[in-house]
Structure formats: structure tokens, C-alpha cells
């Protein structure tokens, strides 16, 4: 039994984005970090894979069958396993800039942000307005509703929490968002695109939950400010796929002394007085298959739920389909990339349907192809394909569709403070990273007792490849 180090401040299990961000940040802040993954690649559920791997992951193939060959060289494809984009002024972008992980990455803007109204053959798709001026030009609303939406968005822009003269007479800290919408006379469809495509809520619960108004205003402002940074859309995306993000943070951790071990299984978690004290693990050599067992001490473990299933609960199921197209999505101005949200009320659901699409412009597939991921939260025990049907209808002709069984969504049962084991949440159906960075901040606070403080996006700092 070889002990590879006397003690680590933190052992991180799993190389998903959440875990890699945390190991990178903790290393920068002076912690001695050991990062382990049972797989032979970085990224976990946030990895990007080539098209051969995708076929083997989602299809049962006959001996000698190689359907991926019709799509060119496998390594010309970098297909994300989760549908996520970055807000240009969002928390993950701020963390990337403040830690200087951007030195390892290149980004490109996402061309459009869209919302659907209606369903079936009568459905329309329109660009999401980003400010009061765009609201007046939007095809989403009639003339009078445009004026009401313009006044609402102007109020959001002028709102100051500590200045009651900007509150329009509303008790904003205590009232519901529905009361604010009522105040401005907004129609249901306007409430849909504001709440779901700008504030990026997944359901309508936020409208009737007291105390959500200020958070909603901040979410809309984040959308508007992110939109203003580069134009076209509020989203950016790393060239060569999302798998570049966890690898970037892994490099950051390594620069600050972090140790990474892939192909490593955790055999036992050790405890003293009810708190974690170390691990026993086995690392396999990729070349010759030889195994080395080791034991090391640690005071804390951060892990994805798969390492501690008894410490997590299932809160729902994610439905996801990865689709390969040969054309841009209809009614989106030929955009080579986009986020498109189908609000739940438009298709008789309780949860939104998300479409995230990228293309050869982002070095994820050969020219002439597009990769779209349709996702939502399962609401039934069967017919999951039908739950994604409104998204499939929006895509048009689909060359290949990869859809596995529903994916359990996990949340930790406890804070982790009793045994110093801190569990992350699963990736949700949203096509942005804001919920993931909320989890990063929450775990950091639970594990360290301090808030994660990062510098905002520096003025003039341009992440997007021109």
C-alpha cells in the first residue's frame, strides 16, 4: 500500500464541471487538492465526445457495424453530453476570467436567443427582446402590448432597491412577481418570454412565490447586460465543445499544485469520530493495466452524487435527445447557433423545453452539420419521446437522434457539515450554466464557511473570437 501524500486539504471525486471549477478555485486559494475520477477522461456528464463514442454510448450495434463513418472522421466531432451555454456576463464567465482559465480557451458568440409561442403548425418563433427598444420592434406582441412591455423593461432598468421612488409604489421586497406583471398589465405571452427566456426560470412557480421580485429583476438585468456585451445573443460558447471547460480548470488546479488521477477507483472512505479522514483507492495504468493501491488522508471530500448515492436523493428525471441536423432551425434567420426556449404553458406542460444548437462554426462538427440538444424535465412515467416532441417538431428533419433513458437528477440529502463530505447537484435541463454556478457557490460556502468571491468581468476584456 503506497501512500501518495501525507495529507490533502481536499479530495475531489469526479471531473464534472462543478467539481473541476471547485478544485481549480480551491487550488488557487492555497489548498492542497487531490482530484480523482474513475473514468479515463475529464468532464463526467459535462464531457464532449466524438461521434463514434456517441454511437457506442447510445446505440446497440452489430459486430462490425460502424454507422459513424458516414459522418467523416470521428475526431472532427466534439458533441456535448449536456446542453449548456454561458451567459456573457454570468457567474461562470466571471469565474473563468477571475481565475484566468480563459488563457486555455477560445469562445465564440451564440448567434441567437429565441422563444416559441403556440404549438404545432401554428407555432411561431421570435427573437427574445433584450431591451425596451427591441420590445417595440418585436413580433411577439401587438402594438399596445409592446408599449406595456417597453415600460416594464424601462422600469427594470431604472429600479434601485434602496430608492423607493423607483418602485412604482410597489412593496417590491414583499410582493409577488405576478403583482408586478399585473401592475404593468402584461399579457400571458409577454410574461412567458420575460420569465422563461430572459429571467430563465424553468416553471411559473416564481410568479406566486413571495420575495422573488428582486431576484427576478436581477435575472432580467443579467440577460440584458449579457446581450449588450456582444450583441445578437447573451450567450457564448467554447470552441471545441463544453468538455474544454473542465479541462481548463483542471490545468488551473495543476498549475497551483493540484494532483489529478484518472482511471482511479475509490475503494473505501475512512472516518474518524464520524468525520472523513481519508480514502483508500486503486489507480490503473492505461497502458499496461497494472494497478497501484494507495491510501491518503484528507479533511474534506467534494464529490458528484455517483460517488455517494446514499447521501443524495432523486428530485426528478432529465429527458435529453442529442440530434444531428443538416440545416439550421426554421424561422431563426439561418442562425448557426442558438438557444430556443419553448415555455411550458405554450405546450401544456409544467416545465419548459430547451433547445441548444451549435455547429461547425464552433468546431464541434464538420461543415454542413448542426448539433442540437433538446431537453426537459420528465412529467410522466412513459412516452418520454412524446414529452420532447414539441422540440423535435421545431428541429425539422433529423439525421440522427440519440436518446437514452431518463437521467435521475440528484441533490444532496444533507449540507455535509456533519461528516465533511459535500455533494454536488446533477445538471438540470436548462441550456445555460447559471444553476451550475449557483451550486458551485453553495458547495464552496458549505465546505469552507466563506462566500466564493470573484472579480466581475473586466471592462474591455473580450472573450469572443472576432
C-alpha positions as CSV (number, residue, x, y, z in Angstrom):
1,X,0.0,0.0,0.0
2,X,1.7,3.2,-1.2
3,X,0.7,6.5,0.5
4,X,1.0,9.2,-2.2
5,X,0.9,12.1,0.2
6,X,0.7,12.6,4.0
7,X,-2.5,14.6,3.7
8,X,-4.6,16.7,1.3
9,X,-6.8,19.6,2.4
10,X,-9.5,18.4,-0.1
11,X,-10.1,15.3,-2.2
12,X,-12.4,15.9,-5.1
13,X,-14.2,12.9,-6.7
14,X,-15.5,13.3,-10.3
15,X,-14.3,15.6,-13.0
16,X,-17.6,17.2,-14.0
17,X,-17.6,20.9,-14.5
18,X,-18.8,21.7,-10.9
19,X,-16.0,19.6,-9.4
20,X,-13.3,21.0,-11.7
21,X,-14.3,24.6,-11.0
22,X,-14.1,23.9,-7.3
23,X,-10.8,22.1,-7.5
24,X,-9.4,24.9,-9.5
25,X,-10.6,27.7,-7.2
26,X,-9.6,25.8,-4.1
27,X,-6.1,25.3,-5.5
28,X,-5.7,29.0,-6.4
29,X,-6.7,29.8,-2.8
30,X,-3.9,27.7,-1.5
31,X,-5.5,24.3,-0.8
32,X,-3.7,21.1,-1.4
33,X,-6.1,19.2,-3.7
34,X,-6.2,15.6,-4.9
35,X,-8.7,15.2,-7.8
36,X,-9.8,11.7,-8.8
37,X,-12.1,10.2,-11.5
38,X,-13.0,6.6,-12.1
39,X,-13.1,7.4,-15.9
40,X,-10.2,7.8,-18.2
41,X,-11.3,11.3,-19.4
42,X,-12.3,14.6,-17.9
43,X,-15.8,16.1,-17.9
44,X,-18.0,13.4,-16.4
45,X,-21.6,14.2,-17.6
46,X,-20.3,17.5,-19.0
47,X,-17.8,15.8,-21.4
48,X,-17.7,16.3,-25.1
49,X,-17.3,13.1,-27.1
50,X,-16.6,12.2,-30.8
51,X,-19.3,10.7,-32.9
52,X,-18.0,7.2,-32.7
53,X,-18.2,7.3,-28.9
54,X,-21.7,8.8,-29.2
55,X,-23.0,5.9,-31.3
56,X,-21.4,3.3,-29.0
57,X,-22.9,5.1,-25.9
58,X,-26.5,5.3,-27.2
59,X,-26.9,2.5,-29.8
60,X,-26.7,-1.3,-29.7
61,X,-24.5,-2.1,-32.7
62,X,-24.0,-5.4,-34.5
63,X,-20.4,-6.8,-34.8
64,X,-18.6,-4.8,-37.4
65,X,-21.2,-2.1,-37.7
66,X,-19.7,1.4,-37.9
67,X,-22.5,3.8,-38.8
68,X,-20.4,6.8,-37.7
69,X,-18.2,6.5,-40.8
70,X,-20.8,8.2,-43.0
71,X,-20.2,11.4,-41.0
72,X,-16.5,11.7,-41.7
73,X,-13.6,11.5,-39.3
74,X,-14.8,10.8,-35.7
75,X,-12.5,13.3,-34.2
76,X,-13.9,16.1,-36.3
77,X,-16.9,15.9,-33.9
78,X,-17.0,17.2,-30.3
79,X,-20.5,16.5,-29.1
80,X,-21.6,17.8,-25.7
81,X,-23.4,15.4,-23.4
82,X,-25.2,18.3,-21.6
83,X,-27.0,21.2,-23.3
84,X,-25.3,24.3,-21.8
85,X,-24.3,27.8,-22.9
86,X,-22.5,30.5,-21.0
87,X,-24.1,33.9,-20.2
88,X,-21.6,36.6,-21.4
89,X,-21.8,38.4,-18.0
90,X,-22.8,35.4,-16.0
91,X,-21.2,33.9,-12.9
92,X,-19.3,31.1,-14.7
93,X,-17.8,33.7,-17.1
94,X,-16.7,35.8,-14.1
95,X,-15.1,32.8,-12.5
96,X,-13.3,31.9,-15.8
97,X,-11.9,35.5,-16.1
98,X,-11.0,36.0,-12.4
99,X,-9.1,32.7,-12.3
100,X,-7.5,33.3,-15.8
101,X,-8.7,30.0,-17.1
102,X,-9.6,31.9,-20.3
103,X,-5.9,31.6,-21.3
104,X,-6.7,28.0,-22.2
105,X,-10.0,28.6,-24.0
106,X,-11.4,30.3,-27.1
107,X,-15.0,31.4,-27.2
108,X,-17.5,32.3,-30.0
109,X,-20.8,34.0,-29.6
110,X,-24.1,32.1,-29.9
111,X,-25.9,33.7,-32.8
112,X,-29.4,34.0,-31.4
113,X,-31.8,33.7,-28.5
114,X,-35.4,32.7,-29.4
115,X,-38.7,31.9,-27.8
116,X,-41.6,29.9,-29.2
117,X,-45.3,31.0,-28.9
118,X,-48.1,28.5,-29.6
119,X,-47.6,24.9,-30.6
120,X,-47.9,22.6,-33.6
121,X,-48.4,24.0,-37.0
122,X,-49.5,27.4,-35.6
123,X,-46.3,27.9,-33.5
124,X,-44.3,31.0,-34.1
125,X,-40.6,31.7,-33.2
126,X,-39.3,35.1,-32.4
127,X,-36.1,36.7,-31.1
128,X,-36.2,37.4,-27.4
129,X,-36.3,41.2,-26.9
130,X,-33.2,42.4,-25.0
131,X,-34.3,45.9,-24.0
132,X,-37.2,48.4,-24.3
133,X,-36.3,49.4,-27.8
134,X,-36.3,45.8,-29.1
135,X,-39.6,45.2,-27.3
136,X,-41.2,47.8,-29.6
137,X,-39.9,46.0,-32.7
138,X,-40.7,42.5,-31.5
139,X,-43.1,40.3,-33.4
140,X,-44.1,38.7,-30.1
141,X,-46.6,41.4,-29.2
142,X,-49.2,43.7,-30.6
143,X,-48.8,47.4,-30.6
144,X,-50.4,48.2,-27.2
145,X,-48.6,45.3,-25.5
146,X,-45.3,46.5,-26.9
147,X,-45.8,49.8,-25.1
148,X,-46.6,48.0,-21.8
149,X,-43.5,45.7,-22.2
150,X,-41.4,48.8,-23.0
151,X,-42.5,50.5,-19.8
152,X,-41.9,47.3,-17.8
153,X,-38.3,46.8,-19.2
154,X,-37.5,50.5,-18.6
155,X,-38.7,50.2,-15.0
156,X,-36.5,47.1,-14.6
157,X,-33.5,49.1,-15.9
158,X,-34.2,52.0,-13.6
159,X,-35.0,50.0,-10.5
160,X,-32.9,50.6,-7.4
161,X,-33.6,48.5,-4.4
162,X,-32.6,51.3,-1.9
163,X,-34.6,54.0,-3.8
164,X,-38.4,53.7,-3.2
165,X,-39.0,56.4,-5.8
166,X,-38.1,53.8,-8.4
167,X,-40.5,51.1,-7.1
168,X,-43.7,52.4,-8.8
169,X,-45.4,52.3,-5.4
170,X,-44.9,48.5,-5.1
171,X,-43.7,46.8,-2.0
172,X,-41.1,45.0,-4.2
173,X,-39.3,43.2,-1.4
174,X,-42.5,41.5,-0.3
175,X,-44.8,41.4,-3.3
176,X,-45.0,38.6,-5.9
177,X,-43.8,38.9,-9.5
178,X,-47.4,38.3,-10.6
179,X,-48.4,41.5,-8.8
180,X,-45.7,43.4,-10.7
181,X,-46.8,41.9,-14.0
182,X,-50.4,42.9,-13.1
183,X,-49.3,46.4,-12.3
184,X,-47.9,46.8,-15.8
185,X,-50.8,44.9,-17.4
186,X,-48.6,42.4,-19.2
187,X,-50.3,39.7,-21.2
188,X,-49.7,35.9,-20.5
189,X,-47.4,35.5,-23.6
190,X,-45.3,38.5,-22.5
191,X,-45.0,37.1,-19.0
192,X,-43.9,33.8,-20.6
193,X,-41.0,35.3,-22.6
194,X,-39.9,37.6,-19.8
195,X,-39.9,34.9,-17.1
196,X,-38.7,32.0,-19.1
197,X,-36.4,33.4,-21.8
198,X,-35.0,36.5,-20.0
199,X,-35.2,35.6,-16.3
200,X,-34.6,31.9,-17.3
201,X,-37.0,30.4,-14.7
202,X,-37.9,26.7,-15.5
203,X,-41.5,26.9,-14.4
204,X,-44.1,29.5,-13.3
205,X,-43.7,29.0,-9.6
206,X,-41.6,32.1,-9.3
207,X,-44.6,34.3,-10.2
208,X,-46.5,33.5,-7.0
209,X,-43.7,32.9,-4.5
210,X,-43.3,35.9,-2.2
211,X,-39.9,37.6,-2.1
212,X,-38.9,36.6,-5.7
213,X,-39.3,40.0,-7.3
214,X,-35.8,41.4,-6.7
215,X,-34.2,38.2,-7.8
216,X,-36.3,38.3,-11.0
217,X,-35.3,41.9,-11.7
218,X,-31.6,40.9,-11.3
219,X,-32.0,37.9,-13.6
220,X,-33.6,40.1,-16.3
221,X,-30.8,42.6,-15.9
222,X,-28.2,39.8,-16.3
223,X,-29.8,38.8,-19.6
224,X,-29.9,42.4,-20.8
225,X,-26.3,43.2,-19.8
226,X,-25.0,39.9,-21.3
227,X,-26.9,40.7,-24.5
228,X,-25.4,44.2,-24.6
229,X,-21.8,42.9,-24.3
230,X,-21.6,41.3,-27.7
231,X,-25.0,41.8,-29.4
232,X,-27.0,39.1,-31.2
233,X,-27.5,36.9,-28.1
234,X,-26.4,36.9,-24.4
235,X,-24.6,33.6,-24.8
236,X,-21.1,32.5,-25.6
237,X,-19.7,29.0,-26.1
238,X,-16.1,27.5,-26.0
239,X,-14.7,26.3,-29.3
240,X,-14.4,22.5,-29.5
241,X,-17.2,22.0,-27.0
242,X,-18.0,22.2,-23.3
243,X,-15.5,19.5,-22.5
244,X,-12.9,22.2,-22.8
245,X,-14.2,23.9,-19.6
246,X,-13.5,21.2,-17.0
247,X,-10.1,20.6,-18.7
248,X,-9.3,24.3,-18.4
249,X,-10.0,24.3,-14.6
250,X,-8.0,21.0,-14.3
251,X,-5.0,22.8,-15.8
252,X,-5.5,25.7,-13.4
253,X,-5.5,23.3,-10.4
254,X,-2.4,21.6,-11.7
255,X,-0.5,24.9,-12.0
256,X,-1.3,25.6,-8.4
257,X,-0.1,22.2,-7.2
258,X,-3.3,20.1,-7.6
259,X,-2.8,16.4,-8.3
260,X,-5.0,14.6,-10.9
261,X,-5.6,10.9,-11.1
262,X,-7.9,9.4,-13.8
263,X,-8.7,5.7,-14.1
264,X,-8.8,5.6,-10.3
265,X,-11.5,3.8,-8.2
266,X,-12.2,4.8,-4.6
267,X,-12.2,1.5,-2.6
268,X,-13.1,2.9,0.8
269,X,-13.8,6.2,2.6
270,X,-12.1,6.4,6.0
271,X,-13.7,8.1,9.0
272,X,-12.6,9.3,12.5
273,X,-15.2,10.4,15.0
274,X,-17.9,10.5,12.3
275,X,-15.9,12.8,10.0
276,X,-14.0,11.8,6.9
277,X,-10.3,11.2,7.5
278,X,-9.0,9.8,4.2
279,X,-9.6,7.4,1.4
280,X,-8.2,4.1,0.0
281,X,-8.1,3.9,-3.8
282,X,-6.7,2.0,-6.7
283,X,-5.3,3.6,-9.9
284,X,-5.0,1.6,-13.1
285,X,-2.3,2.3,-15.7
286,X,-3.9,3.0,-19.1
287,X,-1.0,1.4,-21.0
288,X,-0.4,-1.9,-19.3
289,X,-3.4,-2.3,-17.0
290,X,-1.3,-2.6,-13.9
291,X,-2.9,-1.4,-10.6
292,X,-1.5,0.6,-7.8
293,X,-3.3,0.8,-4.4
294,X,-2.8,3.8,-2.1
295,X,-4.2,5.5,0.9
296,X,-4.1,9.2,1.8
297,X,-5.5,11.4,4.5
298,X,-7.9,14.3,3.9
299,X,-10.2,16.6,6.0
300,X,-12.8,17.1,3.3
301,X,-14.3,15.4,0.2
302,X,-16.2,17.1,-2.6
303,X,-17.9,14.7,-4.9
304,X,-20.6,14.2,-7.6
305,X,-23.6,12.2,-6.4
306,X,-22.5,9.0,-8.1
307,X,-19.7,8.5,-5.5
308,X,-22.1,8.7,-2.6
309,X,-25.6,7.6,-3.8
310,X,-26.7,7.0,-0.2
311,X,-26.1,10.7,0.5
312,X,-28.3,12.0,-2.3
313,X,-31.9,11.9,-3.3
314,X,-33.6,11.8,-6.7
315,X,-35.6,15.0,-7.3
316,X,-36.7,14.3,-10.9
317,X,-35.6,12.9,-14.2
318,X,-33.9,14.7,-17.1
319,X,-35.0,13.9,-20.7
320,X,-32.4,14.7,-23.3
321,X,-32.0,14.0,-27.0
322,X,-28.9,14.8,-29.0
323,X,-29.8,15.4,-32.6
324,X,-27.7,15.8,-35.7
325,X,-29.1,18.1,-38.4
326,X,-28.1,19.2,-41.9
327,X,-29.8,22.5,-41.7
328,X,-30.4,25.5,-39.4
329,X,-33.6,25.6,-37.5
330,X,-36.5,27.1,-39.4
331,X,-37.6,30.7,-38.5
332,X,-34.3,31.6,-36.8
333,X,-32.8,33.6,-39.6
334,X,-30.4,30.8,-40.6
335,X,-28.6,31.0,-37.2
336,X,-25.6,28.8,-36.9
337,X,-26.2,28.5,-33.2
338,X,-28.9,29.4,-30.7
339,X,-30.9,28.9,-27.6
340,X,-34.6,28.4,-28.1
341,X,-37.0,28.1,-25.2
342,X,-40.5,26.6,-25.5
343,X,-42.3,27.9,-22.4
344,X,-44.2,25.2,-20.6
345,X,-47.6,27.0,-20.9
346,X,-47.3,27.1,-24.7
347,X,-47.4,23.3,-25.0
348,X,-49.5,22.3,-21.9
349,X,-46.6,21.3,-19.7
350,X,-45.3,22.2,-16.2
351,X,-41.6,22.5,-17.4
352,X,-40.0,24.4,-20.3
353,X,-38.4,22.6,-23.2
354,X,-34.9,23.8,-24.2
355,X,-33.1,23.6,-27.4
356,X,-29.3,24.4,-27.6
357,X,-27.8,24.3,-31.0
358,X,-24.2,24.7,-32.2
359,X,-22.4,24.0,-35.5
360,X,-19.2,23.8,-37.4
361,X,-18.7,27.5,-36.6
362,X,-17.8,26.3,-33.1
363,X,-15.5,23.4,-34.2
364,X,-17.8,20.7,-32.9
365,X,-18.8,19.1,-36.2
366,X,-17.9,19.2,-40.0
367,X,-19.2,21.9,-42.2
368,X,-22.9,21.4,-43.2
369,X,-23.9,19.8,-39.9
370,X,-25.6,21.1,-36.8
371,X,-25.8,19.6,-33.3
372,X,-29.0,20.3,-31.3
373,X,-29.8,19.0,-27.8
374,X,-33.5,19.0,-26.8
375,X,-34.1,18.7,-23.0
376,X,-36.8,19.0,-20.4
377,X,-37.8,17.5,-17.1
378,X,-39.9,14.3,-17.3
379,X,-43.5,14.7,-16.2
380,X,-44.8,11.2,-16.9
381,X,-43.5,7.6,-16.4
382,X,-43.8,6.7,-20.0
383,X,-43.8,8.1,-23.6
384,X,-40.8,10.2,-22.9
385,X,-40.2,10.7,-26.6
386,X,-43.6,12.5,-26.8
387,X,-42.6,14.9,-24.0
388,X,-39.8,16.2,-26.2
389,X,-41.9,16.1,-29.4
390,X,-42.5,19.9,-29.5
391,X,-38.7,20.3,-29.6
392,X,-38.4,17.7,-32.3
393,X,-41.0,19.5,-34.4
394,X,-39.1,22.7,-34.1
395,X,-35.9,21.0,-35.4
396,X,-37.4,19.7,-38.7
397,X,-35.7,16.8,-40.4
398,X,-33.3,15.0,-38.1
399,X,-30.4,12.9,-39.4
400,X,-29.6,11.1,-36.2
401,X,-31.3,11.1,-32.8
402,X,-29.6,9.8,-29.6
403,X,-31.9,9.5,-26.7
404,X,-31.1,7.3,-23.7
405,X,-33.4,6.5,-20.7
406,X,-34.4,9.3,-18.3
407,X,-31.5,10.6,-16.3
408,X,-32.0,10.8,-12.5
409,X,-31.4,14.3,-11.0
410,X,-29.7,14.2,-7.6
411,X,-29.4,16.6,-4.8
412,X,-27.6,16.1,-1.5
413,X,-29.6,14.9,1.5
414,X,-27.5,17.0,3.9
415,X,-25.2,20.0,3.9
416,X,-22.2,17.8,4.5
417,X,-21.0,19.7,7.6
418,X,-21.5,16.7,9.9
419,X,-19.1,14.4,8.1
420,X,-17.2,16.9,5.8
421,X,-18.5,15.2,2.6
422,X,-20.0,17.8,0.3
423,X,-22.1,16.5,-2.7
424,X,-22.9,18.4,-5.8
425,X,-26.2,18.5,-7.8
426,X,-26.9,16.9,-11.1
427,X,-27.0,19.1,-14.3
428,X,-30.6,20.2,-15.0
429,X,-32.5,20.7,-18.2
430,X,-31.6,24.4,-18.6
431,X,-29.4,25.4,-21.6
432,X,-27.3,27.8,-19.5
433,X,-24.8,27.4,-16.6
434,X,-26.4,29.8,-14.1
435,X,-27.8,26.9,-12.0
436,X,-24.5,25.1,-12.1
437,X,-22.6,28.1,-10.8
438,X,-25.2,28.5,-8.0
439,X,-24.2,25.0,-7.0
440,X,-20.5,25.8,-7.1
441,X,-21.0,28.8,-4.8
442,X,-23.2,26.8,-2.4
443,X,-20.7,23.9,-2.1
444,X,-17.8,26.3,-1.6
445,X,-19.7,28.1,1.2
446,X,-20.7,24.8,2.8
447,X,-17.1,23.4,2.6
448,X,-15.1,26.5,3.6
449,X,-17.6,28.6,5.6
450,X,-16.9,31.5,3.3
451,X,-18.5,33.0,0.3
452,X,-16.8,32.5,-3.1
453,X,-15.7,36.0,-4.1
454,X,-14.7,36.5,-7.7
455,X,-13.9,39.7,-9.7
456,X,-16.5,40.8,-12.2
457,X,-15.9,40.7,-15.9
458,X,-13.2,43.3,-16.5
459,X,-14.1,46.2,-18.7
460,X,-12.8,45.7,-22.2
461,X,-12.0,42.0,-21.6
462,X,-13.1,40.3,-24.8
463,X,-13.7,36.6,-24.6
464,X,-15.2,36.2,-28.0
465,X,-13.3,35.3,-31.1
466,X,-14.0,38.0,-33.7
